[in-house]
Amino acid sequence: MSGIRPFRPGDEPALEEICVRTGDAGADATGIFDDDAIWGHIWVLPYAERHPDLAFVVEDDEGRVAGYAVATDDTHAFEEWFGAEWWPRHARRWPRPDHERTRQDGALLYAYGRGSKPEPHAAAFPAHLHIDLLPHLQGQGWGRRLIDAVTVALRARGASGVHLVASAQNTGALAFYTRLGFAPLPSGHGGRAFGRHL
């Protein structure tokens, strides 16, 4: 039976797969990068390692992990940790590009730059999260339940607000966040940021 449970060690391969299969504005990103592992090492695995108590998964009817929500309650501290500890452990696999020629270059330059400058929305919304669901679980209320699980955990940590950023091309996700009470925030090129007070 489908259900949500806390992350546990051993879920990492499933988290990586989900991240890749939803990485292209909600669509399958397999093969977009030379190494599919880049996706998970930037956008999901560091959260599960740093804050396993702020990570939740949904299992489908066959008991497979098919969705997740991960978060940090302190964006500034997380970004500093990512830049100082997490990324240096993995960066040798993916050298820093000289400049941005491809989407992979852009992702790697983003990873190399994390922790080097203030996050624009962290003052008002100090927590941030990532959520992804495989297509066969979408539209069934699991996304809302994952967000609820994460926000309860964030409130217990004392977080006053949470933000997230979605691809501007992922129109389904943009509508979903609005329905959940996330308000649009000033955003850069290609992304749309949202925040919600807790």
Secondary structure, DSSP 8 states (H G I E B T S, - for coil): --EEEE--TT-HHHHHHHHHHTTBTTB--TTTSSSTHHHHHHHTHHHHHH-GGGEEEEE-TTS-EEEEEEEES-HHHHHHHIIIIIHHHHGGGS---SS-SSHHHHHHHHHHHTTSS--TTTTTS-EEEEEEE-GGGTTTTHHHHHHHHHHHHHHHHT--EEEEEEETT-HHHHHHHHHTT-EEE---TTEEEEEEE-
